[in-house]
Amino acid sequence: MTSFQSTIGDEEGIAEELAEGQREISIAEFFEKNKHMLGFDSGARGLVTAVKEAVDNALDATEEAGVLPDIYIEIEEVGDYYRLVIEDNGPGITKEQLPKVFGKLLYGSRFHAREQSRGQQGIGISAAVLYSQLTSGQPAKITSRPKGQSRAQYFELIIDTDTNEPEIKADEETTWDRPHGTRIELEMEANMRARQQLHDYVKHTAVVNPHARLELREPGLDEPLKFERATDELPAETEEIRPHPHGVELGALIKMLEATESYSVSGFLQEEFTRVGKKTADSVIDNFRDVYYGRELAWSPPRAHDDRDVAAAVADAVANKGKAATTAFAEGVAETVAGNDRLSRSELAAIVGNVAENVEGDTGKTFGGTVRENAVDAAWRAITGVDADGDAAGAADDGDGDDAESPLVADAYALVDDATSTRKDDAAVRAMAEALARRFANLDGEAFRIARDDLERLVADAANFVAEQRDATFGETARENVVEAFWSRARTVPDDPPKVKSIAGDRDAAADLLEAMRTTDILAPPTDCLAPITAELVEAGLRKEYDADFYAAATRDAEVHGGDPFIVEAGIAYGGEIPAEGSVELLRFANRVPLVYQRGACATTDVIKSIGWRNYGLDQPGGSGLPNGPAVISIHVASTNVPFTSESKDALANVPAIEDEIELAVREAARELKSYLNKRRSMQQRREKQDVLGKILPEMADKVSEVTGRSRPDIDGALARIMNNVSVEREVDGETVTLVVENHSDVNEQLEITDIVSAEPTDLSDGTVVDMDGEWFVQWKPEVPSGDERELTYAVDGEADFEVSVGGVETEKLTVNA
Ligand SMILES: Nc1ncnc2c1ncn2[C@@H]1O[C@H](COP(=O)(O)OP(=O)(O)OP(=O)(O)O)[C@@H](O)[C@H]1O
């Protein structure tokens, strides 16, 4: 132990001394010291991060304003420093907002909005300003011309790190040739060692933002890198949404309960959450009642042969109402009770209430509150056998002389017997029923209200008791079945839920409400807050940047995580010019932003590594890890709140719901890759076989003729027959030209045959002919059934050259002799 720690208790006034050293830390000071958290850990990386923050903002702003983005990036060496300029044609920023946007950390328009955007935290561009002023001592220089204004505003500013407020160094009006937009100029200590990452960022941004035009000028490039737009269509506009009930955390729910203007739980749910209407709110409230109040166990009323006499019990409990009214009331209750399969106490109370109203109407006698309550007590005792002292009559010989068979035992016996396997012996089932009935009778109040977890505990306790007493075990499954048997027959209570304000002040009640929200089936959140790239454009983006043989893409349906909807998309490009050596290239995107750093710490990488790629035809040494081969895999996660591992937004956190969707999306695309590779392999084998046959067949024909002494057998068509190919053969007889098409395969083929002829064809059997400058294109689209043949004919006058081409069937399955 250090001497300081060992003496700390002896010194007087140490707390006061330490207190003098305590001081608030501004967020700007914090990030000044922790630049790495925001992606500014080195000069190389700092430059890439600054570009990324500014370009992401430019894309967000232009899209929000409905403008096709036109973004200019320039990096220039100025002495020992680098100057970074980024210009956009967005809506611009007002004079009032501009200093805070660039001169204050945690200031932005997106943090509170549940809508897909690249920016989330309100920290990115001000962090770039902070990094620039720290390393170069220069202020940020910003020009912005809001849409519709004739002049632009020019600011020079730095962030005052003590206060996290902008300190304006220059503020003047200026002119700017762009009609609207923003220009940012930052000077910083930097280097171009991360050029590759910078280019990857810009190139991949172009891949997922085909509607954007980007231009990059930098010291190492003679010509600027230009990415023209591939579409004039902006991504679908997104709408802000409220949180989804399946995703909020307890703390957030309590905050919402405190802040809401709604008075009732139903109003609160419908007002504050997406996808909750009256019906869904009612279901949530029913589930809430079940956890908060517990359910009421329901019991079987007496049957005809039963000696429990509900009518007599009710009649006994009523005084001074006259015989006729009393009988009508008692029998009315007994009859209605008997008409029910099972009853809870609240249901009995409702029956008594209804019958009382009817009898009051018929007889003119009043059956007030006390009479009704007495009647309920009496009828309930008759049904359940529970005494006023709380003992279930006869549940056990507990010394109070009521040891006749309890109705609860008989009822419980039937349920336990039903819920357990037939192997349980009768005595064990009876003992369990008795043990349960005793415990139910001891519940607080006569209504047998119990929450599901308490019911589970009660059943476990009864099962343990039976195991000790009788050596009869009720295992896990039997217990669960017994719980389910009672719970599914128990009734949700009719009590109103507490008001919003009292739930807000009661953590347990709020936790019960949260549980109810999570267990209620609720429609997935609307997805108009998201703008996925779409499978079609994911594939188009890959096609644009990678020259491959095969492409596939998949877009999943929206799912929810933490109240925020998300959509995962995946794409695969394979073969062609993609390098075959080493592992595949993984492109990661979040809300259309390429993730450049921390690949190894990203959930997307973990998922790709966990997939068994050998099943999909890719090489994967050791059966796990990144697969090898000429492939690019791209993954895009779009969400109203992407869970990143840190503020620098480099990698996705390991959220199981998102990882599951990533896996499903990738597998969907990988299945297409697998069938492509399988087909390619079988075509390869077919080609090899045909090559061998092509050599052997003529040799065999020669040999046969030599051995038999007969003329050489005709091998035309033999190859096609052996290979089950489609064969196209030309026969010319005088003026008549015939193409004989034979289908030796086992499927019907739809072909497209074009014969290019140097003389004008006439008398076509069918098909069409087009004159192309002295050449005639004769075209047929015959369907040739498996094992069948077609003859396509026409006539030419005199000599002619022919050239046939056949479409609709792979070349490996085709033998052309024409
Ligand atoms: N080029 C721009 N044109 C218009 N508005 C902009 C531009 N750049 C930034 N803004 C506004 O400034 C705000 C702050 O930007 P900043 O980069 O600090 O945070 P963000 O983009 O919201 O989130 P993040 O920290 O996740 O990047 C944005 O929310 C946006 O409203």
The ligand as an SDF file (V2000), in Angstrom:
LIG
                    3D

 31 33  0  0  0  0  0  0  0  0999 V2000
  -23.1320   20.6470  -44.6880 N   0  0  0  0  0  0  0  0  0  0  0  0
  -24.1730   20.8640  -43.8920 C   0  0  0  0  0  0  0  0  0  0  0  0
  -25.3040   21.4190  -44.3980 N   0  0  0  0  0  0  0  0  0  0  0  0
  -26.3880   21.6260  -43.6060 C   0  0  0  0  0  0  0  0  0  0  0  0
  -26.4470   21.3140  -42.2780 N   0  0  0  0  0  0  0  0  0  0  0  0
  -25.3610   20.7700  -41.7130 C   0  0  0  0  0  0  0  0  0  0  0  0
  -24.1630   20.5100  -42.4810 C   0  0  0  0  0  0  0  0  0  0  0  0
  -23.2490   19.9780  -41.6520 N   0  0  0  0  0  0  0  0  0  0  0  0
  -23.8340   19.8810  -40.4430 C   0  0  0  0  0  0  0  0  0  0  0  0
  -25.1020   20.3460  -40.4530 N   0  0  0  0  0  0  0  0  0  0  0  0
  -26.0410   20.4090  -39.2980 C   0  0  0  0  0  0  0  0  0  0  0  0
  -25.2390   20.3930  -38.1510 O   0  0  0  0  0  0  0  0  0  0  0  0
  -25.5830   19.3580  -37.2400 C   0  0  0  0  0  0  0  0  0  0  0  0
  -24.3660   18.8820  -36.5110 C   0  0  0  0  0  0  0  0  0  0  0  0
  -23.4990   18.1530  -37.3450 O   0  0  0  0  0  0  0  0  0  0  0  0
  -22.5100   17.0980  -36.7000 P   0  0  0  0  0  0  0  0  0  0  0  0
  -21.6660   16.4980  -37.7600 O   0  0  0  0  0  0  0  0  0  0  0  0
  -21.7810   17.7420  -35.5620 O   0  0  0  0  0  0  0  0  0  0  0  0
  -23.4740   16.0180  -36.0660 O   0  0  0  0  0  0  0  0  0  0  0  0
  -24.4740   14.9870  -36.7560 P   0  0  0  0  0  0  0  0  0  0  0  0
  -24.1610   14.8440  -38.1920 O   0  0  0  0  0  0  0  0  0  0  0  0
  -25.8640   15.3780  -36.3880 O   0  0  0  0  0  0  0  0  0  0  0  0
  -24.1200   13.6420  -35.9430 O   0  0  0  0  0  0  0  0  0  0  0  0
  -22.7410   12.7980  -35.8620 P   0  0  0  0  0  0  0  0  0  0  0  0
  -22.0010   13.3310  -34.7060 O   0  0  0  0  0  0  0  0  0  0  0  0
  -23.2340   11.4130  -35.6300 O   0  0  0  0  0  0  0  0  0  0  0  0
  -22.0540   12.9980  -37.1800 O   0  0  0  0  0  0  0  0  0  0  0  0
  -26.2610   18.3290  -38.1020 C   0  0  0  0  0  0  0  0  0  0  0  0
  -27.1800   17.5780  -37.3290 O   0  0  0  0  0  0  0  0  0  0  0  0
  -26.9550   19.2090  -39.1730 C   0  0  0  0  0  0  0  0  0  0  0  0
  -28.2040   19.6580  -38.6850 O   0  0  0  0  0  0  0  0  0  0  0  0
  1  2  1  0
  2  3  1  0
  2  7  2  0
  3  4  2  0
  4  5  1  0
  5  6  2  0
  6  7  1  0
  6 10  1  0
  7  8  1  0
  8  9  2  0
  9 10  1  0
 10 11  1  0
 11 12  1  0
 11 30  1  0
 12 13  1  0
 13 14  1  0
 13 28  1  0
 14 15  1  0
 15 16  1  0
 16 17  2  0
 16 18  1  0
 16 19  1  0
 19 20  1  0
 20 21  2  0
 20 22  1  0
 20 23  1  0
 23 24  1  0
 24 25  2  0
 24 26  1  0
 24 27  1  0
 28 29  1  0
 28 30  1  0
 30 31  1  0
M  END
$$$$
